[in-house]
C-alpha cells in the first residue's frame, strides 16, 4: 500500500515531512499516526489505513509535492506485536546458515574454486591493457558532467560580523513558507495603505454596561472584534469592490461575507475564516473566534477552516502595536489592521478632550480599489465604531 501526500487545499502544492512518528521498518497498527506534515497554512497527521510494516520513501525535513509517495505499508494480518517479534529473525537465520557452511566445508570450497577464476580474470585484464592502443585517461570511460555547485545562500548587504556570542538556527519549514507567501503578496499586488483613528468611547461603554449579562447568557466575553466584524460587513455592503478579488482579467464580486481573523501562534500567523458573518450575532462571532484560537494553538486547524475568506482583520493591538501596515492575504483585496487603544488629546466641538483612540489601517489592492473607495470604506467603519447603536439598529 502506497502512502501519499494527500490533497490538502486548492492553494497548497507541497508539504514538508515535519516528523516521522514511526521508524523505517516499524510495525504499525491501523489508525496509528505515521507522520506529521507541515504546510505554510496548517499541519496535519497521516494515519495508517491498515496493520503492516512501514518503509520510508522520503526523509524527515523533505519538501515533497502533493501526491508524492512518501512511504509504503506492507500489509499483514498479524498484530503489530507479532510482526515486531519476528523482526530479529534474519539475524538468527544468518547464524544458522553460517553454522551449516562451516559444517559442510562450503566456505573452503568456495575459496578454492574462486581463486583460479580470479587469477584468470586478472590475466585477461592485463593482456587486454597491453594490446589496447594508448588513449587519454578521459577516454577510458564517458566523461562525467562537471558537478553543479550548490546555489549560494542569499548574502547579506555587507560582511556579517559577530560582536558577541551568537546562536544560529535554521528557519523552520513553515516559517519559510510564510515568508515566501508574504513576499509574494507584496510583489504581486499594488498594495497601498490608508489610515484613520476611531474614538472607542461608546464601544467601551457598551461592553462595560452589558458584559456581565452577556457572559451570563452566552458563556463568552464580549470583545472588540465582533464590533469590528459587524462594522466591516456594513462597509463591504456599501463598497462591494473591497469584498471583491481579481481572477485573471475578471473582477469577482463576492455576494457573501466570509471574514478572516488573523491569529498569532507559536508556529506562525494563521487566518481562519468566519463564514456568513452578516448572519451571525455578536455571541456567535465571539464563540467562533475563541474556538479558532483554541484550534490554532493546538495545531488542530483544518484546511477548510482557512479557505474562502473575502476580507481579513488583524488585531496587532493585542500585542501593543500603535500603528502598522497589514499585508494583504491574496486573493483578497483588503485587510483591516486594528491597534492598541490609547488615551489621546483630541479636539471635539472646539474643545480639547481625552478620548480612548484606536488607529486603524486599511491595506488594499490598488489594481481593483481606488483611493476614494478605500478611504470612504475605512471612514464608514470608523463611523460605525464611534456610533455602534446605529449599526445595531440596522441589524
C-alpha positions in Angstrom: 0.0 0.0 0.0 1.4 3.4 -1.0 1.2 6.3 1.4 1.0 9.6 -0.5 0.8 13.3 0.4 -2.9 13.9 0.3 -4.8 16.8 -1.4 -4.8 19.5 1.3 -6.3 22.6 -0.4 -6.5 24.5 -3.6 -3.6 26.8 -2.9 -1.2 24.1 -1.4 1.0 22.2 -3.8 3.6 20.8 -1.5 4.2 19.8 2.1 7.2 19.2 4.5 7.6 15.9 6.3 8.0 17.5 9.8 8.3 14.3 11.7 8.2 10.5 11.3 6.3 9.1 14.3 7.2 5.6 13.1 10.7 4.5 12.1 11.6 2.8 8.9 10.7 -1.0 9.1 8.5 -0.5 12.2 5.3 -2.4 12.6 2.2 -0.2 12.8 -1.4 -0.7 13.6 -4.4 0.7 11.7 -5.2 4.3 12.6 -1.8 4.9 14.3 -0.1 8.2 13.5 2.7 7.6 10.9 4.0 11.1 10.3 3.3 14.8 10.7 3.1 17.1 7.7 3.5 20.9 7.6 2.4 23.5 5.0 2.5 27.2 5.0 -1.0 27.2 6.5 -1.6 24.1 8.6 0.0 21.0 10.0 -1.7 17.6 9.8 -1.1 14.0 10.7 -1.2 10.9 8.4 -2.6 7.7 9.9 -2.1 4.1 8.9 -5.0 2.6 7.0 -4.2 -0.9 7.9 -1.8 -3.1 10.0 1.5 -3.5 8.4 5.3 -2.9 8.2 6.2 0.7 7.3 9.0 1.5 4.8 10.0 5.2 4.3 10.4 6.6 0.8 11.3 10.2 2.0 13.3 11.7 4.8 12.3 13.9 7.7 12.6 17.5 6.5 12.0 16.8 2.8 9.6 19.1 0.9 7.5 16.9 -1.4 4.7 17.7 -3.9 1.1 16.8 -3.3 0.5 13.2 -4.5 4.1 12.0 -3.8 4.6 8.6 -2.4 6.5 9.1 0.9 6.2 5.5 2.3 4.8 2.1 1.7 2.9 -0.1 4.1 3.3 -3.9 3.6 0.1 -5.2 4.8 0.0 -8.1 7.4 -2.8 -9.9 9.1 -0.6 -10.4 12.2 -0.8 -8.0 15.1 1.8 -5.3 15.3 3.4 -7.0 18.3 3.8 -10.3 16.4 5.4 -8.5 13.5 7.8 -6.8 15.8 8.8 -10.1 17.5 9.7 -11.6 14.1 11.9 -8.7 13.1 15.1 -10.3 14.6 14.6 -13.4 12.5 17.0 -12.6 9.7 19.9 -12.4 12.3 19.1 -15.8 13.6 18.8 -17.2 10.1 22.2 -15.7 9.3 23.8 -17.6 12.3 22.2 -20.9 11.2 23.5 -20.5 7.6 26.9 -19.8 8.9 27.0 -23.0 11.0 25.8 -25.0 8.1 28.5 -23.5 5.9 31.2 -24.4 8.5 30.0 -28.0 8.9 29.7 -28.7 5.1 33.1 -27.1 4.3 31.4 -24.7 1.9 33.5 -21.8 2.9 36.8 -23.5 2.0 35.4 -25.0 -1.2 34.2 -21.5 -2.3 37.6 -20.0 -1.6 39.4 -22.7 -3.7 37.0 -22.5 -6.7 37.1 -18.7 -6.7 40.9 -18.4 -6.6 41.6 -19.7 -10.2 38.8 -17.7 -11.6 40.1 -14.5 -10.0 43.6 -15.3 -11.4 42.2 -15.9 -14.9 40.3 -12.6 -14.9 43.4 -10.7 -13.7 45.5 -12.3 -16.6 42.8 -11.4 -19.2 42.7 -7.8 -17.9 46.5 -7.4 -18.1 46.6 -8.9 -21.6 43.9 -6.5 -22.8 45.7 -3.5 -21.4 48.9 -4.4 -23.3 47.2 -4.9 -26.7 45.0 -1.8 -26.4 46.3 1.4 -28.0 47.3 4.2 -25.7 44.5 6.7 -25.1 44.0 9.7 -22.9 42.8 8.8 -19.4 39.5 10.5 -20.1 38.7 8.2 -22.9 38.6 5.2 -20.7 35.1 6.0 -19.7 32.4 8.6 -20.7 33.3 12.0 -19.2 31.3 12.8 -16.1 29.5 16.1 -16.1 31.1 18.8 -14.0 29.5 18.9 -10.6 27.0 21.7 -10.2 27.9 24.0 -7.4 25.1 24.5 -4.9 23.2 27.8 -5.2 24.8 30.2 -2.8 22.6 31.4 0.1 21.4 35.0 -0.1 24.3 37.1 1.0 23.8 40.0 3.5 24.4 43.5 2.2 27.7 43.6 4.0 30.1 41.2 5.7 28.5 39.6 8.7 30.5 40.3 11.8 29.9 38.9 15.2 30.4 41.4 18.0 29.5 39.0 20.7 28.1 35.5 21.3 25.6 34.4 18.6 23.3 31.4 18.0 22.4 30.5 14.5 19.2 28.4 13.9 17.7 27.4 10.6 14.3 28.7 9.8 11.5 26.1 10.2 9.8 24.9 7.1 6.5 26.5 8.0 8.3 29.9 8.6 10.0 29.6 5.2 6.6 29.1 3.6 5.0 32.0 5.5 7.9 34.3 4.4 7.5 33.3 0.8 3.7 33.8 0.9 4.1 37.3 2.4 6.8 38.3 0.0 4.6 37.2 -3.0 1.8 39.3 -1.6 4.0 42.4 -1.7 5.3 41.6 -5.2 2.1 40.5 -6.9 -0.3 43.2 -5.7 -0.4 47.0 -6.0 -0.7 47.4 -2.2 -1.4 50.8 -0.6 -2.5 51.6 3.0 -4.8 54.3 4.3 -5.2 55.3 7.9 -7.8 56.7 10.3 -8.5 57.0 14.0 -11.6 55.8 15.8 -12.9 57.0 19.2 -13.6 53.8 21.2 -15.6 55.6 23.9 -19.1 54.2 23.1 -17.9 50.6 22.3 -16.1 50.6 25.6 -19.1 51.9 27.5 -21.4 49.3 25.8 -19.1 46.5 26.7 -18.8 47.7 30.3 -22.6 48.1 30.6 -23.6 44.7 29.1 -20.6 42.4 29.8 -21.9 40.7 32.9 -25.3 39.9 31.3 -23.6 38.9 28.0 -21.3 36.4 29.7 -24.1 35.0 31.9 -26.3 34.4 28.8 -23.8 33.3 26.2 -20.9 31.9 28.3 -18.4 34.0 26.4 -17.0 37.5 26.8 -18.0 40.4 24.5 -14.8 41.5 22.8 -13.9 44.3 20.4 -13.5 42.0 17.4 -17.3 41.3 17.0 -18.0 45.1 16.7 -15.3 45.5 14.1 -16.5 42.5 12.1 -20.1 43.9 12.1 -18.8 47.3 11.1 -16.7 45.8 8.3 -19.6 43.9 6.9 -21.7 47.0 6.7 -18.8 48.7 5.0 -18.4 45.9 2.5 -22.1 46.1 1.6 -21.7 49.8 0.8 -18.3 49.3 -1.1 -18.5 45.9 -2.7 -15.2 46.2 -4.5 -13.4 45.9 -1.2 -15.0 42.5 -0.9 -14.1 41.5 -4.5 -11.0 39.9 -5.9 -9.2 39.6 -9.3 -9.2 36.4 -11.3 -7.2 36.8 -14.5 -8.8 39.7 -16.3 -12.1 39.4 -14.3 -13.3 41.1 -11.2 -15.1 38.6 -9.0 -17.8 40.1 -6.8 -18.5 38.0 -3.7 -22.1 38.2 -2.5 -21.2 36.7 0.8 -19.1 38.0 3.8 -16.5 35.4 4.9 -14.2 37.3 7.3 -10.7 36.0 8.1 -9.4 36.7 11.6 -5.6 36.7 12.0 -4.4 34.6 15.0 -0.8 34.5 16.1 0.6 31.2 17.3 4.0 29.8 18.3 4.2 28.3 14.8 3.3 31.5 13.0 0.3 33.5 11.8 -2.9 31.8 10.6 -6.1 33.3 9.3 -9.2 31.1 9.9 -12.4 32.3 8.3 -15.7 33.0 9.9 -18.4 32.4 7.3 -21.6 34.4 6.7 -20.8 36.9 9.3 -23.7 39.1 8.1 -26.0 36.4 9.5 -24.3 35.9 12.9 -25.0 37.5 16.2 -22.2 39.0 18.4 -22.1 36.0 20.6 -21.8 33.6 17.7 -18.9 35.6 16.3 -17.1 35.7 19.7 -17.5 32.0 20.1 -16.2 31.3 16.6 -13.1 33.4 17.3 -12.5 31.6 20.7 -12.9 28.1 19.0 -10.5 29.0 16.2 -7.9 30.4 18.7 -8.0 27.1 20.6 -7.7 25.0 17.5 -4.9 27.2 16.1 -2.8 27.0 19.3 -3.2 23.2 19.5 -2.4 22.7 15.8 -5.8 21.3 15.0 -7.0 23.7 12.3 -8.3 22.0 9.1 -7.6 23.4 5.7 -11.4 24.1 5.3 -11.0 26.5 8.3 -8.7 28.7 6.3 -10.4 28.8 2.9 -12.9 31.1 1.3 -12.2 34.4 3.0 -13.2 37.6 1.3 -11.7 40.1 3.7 -9.3 39.9 6.7 -9.0 41.7 10.1 -5.7 41.7 12.0 -5.6 43.0 15.6 -2.0 43.9 16.3 -3.2 45.9 19.3 -3.3 42.8 21.5 0.5 42.8 21.2 0.8 46.6 21.9 1.2 47.8 18.4 0.3 51.5 18.0 0.4 51.5 14.2 1.3 49.1 11.4 0.8 48.3 7.7 -1.0 45.0 7.4 -0.2 42.8 4.4 -2.8 41.6 2.0 -3.9 37.9 2.1 -4.4 37.1 -1.7 -6.7 36.7 -3.5 -8.4 39.1 -1.1 -8.2 42.8 -1.9 -8.4 44.3 1.6 -7.2 43.8 5.1 -8.0 45.9 8.2 -5.4 46.4 10.9 -6.6 47.2 14.5 -4.2 48.7 17.0 -3.8 49.4 20.7 -6.3 51.7 22.4 -4.5 54.8 23.8 -5.8 57.8 25.6 -5.1 60.9 23.5 -5.9 64.6 23.4 -8.4 65.2 20.6 -10.5 68.3 19.6 -14.3 67.8 19.8 -16.6 70.8 19.4 -13.6 73.1 19.6 -12.6 71.7 22.9 -9.5 69.6 23.8 -10.7 66.4 25.5 -9.1 63.0 26.4 -10.5 60.0 24.4 -9.5 56.3 24.1 -8.4 56.2 20.4 -7.5 53.4 18.2 -5.5 53.7 14.9 -7.0 51.8 12.0 -5.1 50.9 8.9 -6.7 49.6 5.6 -4.3 48.0 3.1 -5.9 47.4 -0.3 -5.0 46.3 -3.8 -5.0 49.5 -5.9 -5.5 47.4 -9.0 -9.1 46.9 -8.1 -9.9 49.5 -5.4 -9.4 53.2 -6.0 -8.3 55.5 -3.2 -11.7 57.2 -2.9 -13.4 53.8 -2.2 -10.7 52.7 0.3 -10.8 56.0 2.2 -14.6 56.0 2.2 -14.8 52.4 3.4 -12.4 53.0 6.3 -14.3 56.2 7.2 -17.6 54.2 7.3 -16.0 51.5 9.6 -14.8 54.3 11.9 -18.3 55.9 12.0 -20.0 52.6 12.9 -17.4 52.0 15.7 -17.9 55.5 17.1 -21.7 55.2 16.9 -22.4 51.4 17.4 -26.1 52.0 18.3 -26.8 52.9 14.7 -25.1 49.7 13.5 -27.1 47.6 16.0 -30.4 49.2 15.0 -29.7 48.5 11.3 -29.1 44.8 12.1 
